[in-house]
């Protein structure tokens, strides 16, 4: 009679029993990341290979913008990607090269006429790519010649903003769609109306030691095209879901309109991307708001300094123009002493306040003296709209 076989369990893949001459079985590999996370990570890695961007948030933004071009017909707004830098050799054109090979149906528009561009936009729009945009908008004279292109780019940010043209032998009025996502690269800022509709990437020259790979079209585009095809395979089945998606946004108004497609793509991908997208949205829109206040900002700066001048005088109901200018021009912490050779003048003050609907008028002062001046009430609405004072922090009880 055979001896009883020991009652030992069979070895399984999860067994940790050591077998002589063999190593213990390794733990199973973790589940791979979902398709969306993988392909977005691949796009971001390829961008990082060829260009240096100013921040991690910029890498996130460009990656999501590229992906969003493949669902253009799902969006209400078509965000622009403004790739700007202060000088040549900041990597603007190189970034545009990489984007060109990964977006949906790229349409290069260097020196293209507005008529050619809007006739190229259909119900399934291409992605417009404009290099050397500073040659279109770099000076007042040039910008005036290209006002039609600027109008097209502004209108195309929102769905159902067609342009009207005479067409055909009978010169009948025809509607041409303008809705299409667009990337524009150039030296210096683009027109304010375009920047306001853009995810803005502010490029910089590489520091010594910052290395990137050379981009070679024949060698490198197959990898980018493979990633583009993976984007299409992932996103195409999600079109209906993307159309109905209204993602919670960390910003409001025009900024929310512009960033919503990027945040929606991030939500479709899941994983870390929703958090990355919203963090990028907040950081980059805040930076651009600060840029606006610094540059646009002569008018806003003037409003702030006038409010300070009224406060220095005890917030009187009316102040003489001459006294206001005296206060402004004696403050070396402001730009007004150097606004002209004679500082800020009555004429300069009038020009800067014109957009806010504020102007001086004859006012009655002490001893029944009349002089040009402003009332404090004239400024209260503009102060509230353009430079509201921060809310006081709540005090805690003892």
Beta strands, then each sheet from edge to edge (+ up, - down):
strand 1: 80-85
strand 2: 106-108
strand 3: 127-130
strand 4: 163-167
strand 5: 172-176
strand 6: 182-187
strand 7: 198-203
strand 8: 318-320
strand 9: 361-364
strand 10: 370-375
sheet 1: 2+ 3+ 6+ 1+ 7+
sheet 2: 4+ 5-
sheet 3: 8+ 10- 9+
end
